[in-house]
Amino acid sequence: MTDVSTLNDLPAPSGEQWTIAAHGYEATVVEVGGGLRRLTHDKRDLVFGYAVEAMADAARGHVLTPWPNRIDGGRYSFDGENYLLAHTEPGLANASHGLVQWLAWDLVERSTHRLTVGVTLHPQPGWAWTLRVEMTYSLDPDGLTVTPNVTNLSSTACPFGFGAHPYLTAGESSLDDAALTLDVATQLTVDERLIPTGRETSTHDFSGGLPLEGVSLDTCFTDIGVTDGRWRASVTSGSRTTTLWADASAYRYVQTFTGDGLPEPKNRRSGLAVEPMTCPANAFNTGEGLLTLAPGETWSAPFGITGA
């Protein structure tokens, strides 16, 4: 028989928990994946995260690199070489959401209101380069600012993309009780395996705050409206609004996901995934939005979350 006290001493599925707090905000970042598990303002949730005793599901809070979204069949070519990645989305035979979300990250530095975590991604089947990835989470009166820094430690250039996967909440019991404000002109069309096939005018106008009742999204948008160098996406329910902002020069795409296809009923339409991305799905094959990191080069661009 296992002693109850022993069970209580077991590590959390997401590893070490590092918390910072300031100006009424509190954020918890985890060892497994280096992502954001929890963010509150005045003790009210701004992200629909997961419990400390649970493993992250549906990519909640995950850091998505060296590519966000999907690579068709896990296959791509770069600099004359062909690569095959593991199918981490086996149902659709795709490689999904990069290679760092299940790695153990280290705490680099920490103060009461700011922390940095980091991980070194080494070569593996389908990926031939070494990257150092660090994420800095900082709280100020305007909320949480997240600043990734990704450095190519290899002797050759590598393909690169970055994204993040928070689920925003404004306290709604269901997304049917919430509205989305997001100024976008264009959405990507996809096939049955969620691989982009083209572009079309956005089928919804979110610019004035569109109620999400009856709206199902697993959609990548681009041509995003910009104010002061940032685009913004807001989820509103009642008197509360949670907003994600991103550096518009770096994050030219945003994926939104209402969660209708998630397997657990308790998670369906709970929180809206708003994913800032430097490139869309399958960029390693199409080249759309794809970056190339030269040896020794560092890429960095902030995004953040605020609540009102």
N, C-alpha and C positions, 0 to 999 in steps of 0.2 A: 504494500500500500504506500502511495506517495504522500509524504507529509504536506499539509496545506501550506505551512510556512515556506517549504521548499518551492512550491508552485509560485508563491508570491514573490520569490527572489529571482524567478526566471526573467531573462531579458525580454523586453517588448519585441514583437515581431519586426518593428521598424527600427530596432536598435536603440542607441542612446537618444535621449530627448534633450534638446538645447532650447531654452526659452529666453526671450528678451522682452522687455516691457518699457514703455515710455508714453506719456501724453495720452493715457487712457487706452492705448493699443497694447496687445500682447500677442506674440508670435512664437510658435514652436516649430523648430526645424529638426529633421530626423537624420540619423546616421545612414540608414538604408536609402540610398537614392539622393540624399542631400536636399530633399524637397520640403515644402511647407505642409505640415500636417494640420496646423490650426492657426487661425488669425481671428482675434476678437477686438472689438472697440466698445468700451464701457460694458464689458462682459457679454456682448452680443456678437454672435458669429458673423463673420464677413465671408468666410469660405466654408463650404460643405465638405469637411474633411473626414477623418475617421478616428475611431477610438484608439487609445494607446494600446489596448489589448488586441487590436485587430491589425491585419496586414492591409496595406493600401490596396484598394480595389479600383478598377476603372481608371487607372493612372492618376488617381487623385494627388495633386501636388507635385507630380513627377517633373523632373528636369529632362528635356528631350534633346539629346545631342549624341552623336554628331549629325543626326538628322531628326527632324520632327515628322510625325505622321507616318507614312508608309513608303516602302520601296517595293515595287511590283516584282513579286516572286523572289525577293531578296537578291536579285541579280542587278549588277551595274558594271560599267567599265570606266576606268579612269587612267589617263596617261598611258594608254595602250595595253593595260592589264585588265583581265576580267575577274570579277569577284562574285562570290555567292555567300550570302548571310543566312543564318538560321531563320526559319519561319517562326517568329515569335507571335504571329497572328495566324496560327495553323488553319483555322477555319476558312480563311481567305488566301492562304498560302502567300502571305506577305511578311516582310521584316518591318516591325512596327516600333516607333518611338525611340530609336537610338539604342545605346549600349551602356548607359550609366545608371539606369533607374533602379537596378537591384544590387549595385556595388556598395561596399561599405566605405563611407566618406569619413574624413578626419576633421576634427575641429581645429581650424587654423588659428583663429583669434576670437575673443569674445569680451564684450563689455555689457553693461546693463541694457543698452539700447541697440547694440550692433554686434553681429557675428559673421564670421566667414568660415565656410566649410569647403573642403576640396577633395578631389580624387584624381588619380592618374589612370587614364585609360590606355592600356597597353595593346599591342597587336594581338589579333586572334583570327580564327577563320573568318574570312570575308572582310577583314579590316586590317590594314597593313601599317598603321601609324600610331604614334604615341602622342596623346593630348593630355595636358594638365588643365583640369576644369575646376574653377573656384566660383562659389556663389556667395555674395555678400548681401545680407539682409539687414536693413537699417530702418529704425522707427524715428519719425519726427512728427510735428503737429499735423502734417498732411497725410500721415499714414505710413504704409510700408513701401520702401523702395528696394527693389531687387536688382543687383548688378552682377551679371555673369562676366567672368574673364576666362577666355579659353585660349591656350597657347599651344602651338604646334611644336613639340619637342623633337620631331623627326628631322632627318636630313633631306627629305623630299616634301614637296607640296602635297596637301591632302584636300579632298572635297569636304565641305562643311556646311551644316545648317544647325539652327538652334530654335528651340521652342520651350514653352512651359505649359502646364496643364492644371491650373487651379479651377475649382468649381465655385463660382460666386453665389452668395445667398444674401437676401435682404430680410430673412426671417419668415419667408413664405412657407406655408405647410405643403404646397405643391407649386410647381412652376405655372400651373393654371391660374394662380393668384398673383402672378408677377408680370412685369412688362420689361422689354428690352429696348434700350436706346442705343443705337449704333448707326453711324452715317456711312453706309457702304453703297457702291454703285454696281459692283460686279460680283458674281459668284462663279465658282468652278463647277462644271458638270462632272459627274463621275459614273463609272460603270458599276456592275453588280459587285465588284471586289473593292469598290471605293477608290479606284485609281482614276485620276483626272483624265477627262476626254476633251475638254474644251472650256469655253466661257460663255456666260449669258448675263443679261441684265438681272440684277437681284429680283427674286420673285416676291420679296417682302420689302416694305418701306418701314425701317426701324427708326428713322431719323427723329420722329416725334414721340417715340415711346410706344411700341406696339405690344398690346397684351399677348401673352404667350399661350393663352387657352386655345387648345386645338392646333397649335403650331409645333411641328416636329422638325428638329434641326440636327443634322450632322453635316455641316456645310462650311466650306472654306470661302471667305470673302476677300476681295482685294479692292483697289481703288477706294481707299478709306479716307473719309473726311478728316482734315488735320486742323488743329488749333494750337498755336504756340509750339509747333514742332512735335505735338503728340496727337495720337488718336485716342478716343475714349469709348468704352463700352460700359453701360450702366444697367444693373438689375434693380428694379424698384418694386416694392410691395408695401402698400399702405404709406406710412410716413417715412419709411426707410429706403435708402439708396446705397448700393455698393458699386463702386466704379473701379474698373481696371484701366490704367493708362499705359501707353507704350511709346517709345521713341519711334516716330513715324519713319525716319530715314532708314532704320534697321529692320523694323518689323512691318513689312509691307503686306502681310497676310494675317488673317485671324480666323481660326476655326471655332465654330460654336456647336455645342452638342447638348441637346436636352435630355439625353440618357434614356430615351424610350426603348432602346434595344438592350439595355443592361439586364442580366439574367435575374437579379434579385429584385423582387417587387418593392422592397423597402427603399431601393435606390432609384427607382424609375421616376424621372422628372423631379428629382430632389437636387437642387443646385444646378446652375447652368455653367457648363465648361466654357470658358472664354480663353482661348489659347493663342497668345501672340507668337508668330512664327516668322522666321527670316525667309522661308521658302515653303511652297506647298508640298503636298504628297508627291512622291516619285521624282523629286528634283534631281536625284543622283542620275536619273536616266534622261530627263527632259532638259536639264540645265536651267529651268526657270527658277530664278532667285538663288541659284546655287552659288555659294562662296568658295573660294580657294584660299586656304591658309598657307602662306609660304613658310619655310623653315624658320622657327623663331618668332613668327608673327603672332600677336595677340589680338583677339576680337573681343569687343565689349560693347554692350548697349543696355540701358536700364529700362525697367518697367516697374509698375507699382500698383498697389491697391489701397483705396481709401473708403471710408464709410461715413455716412451722414444720416 
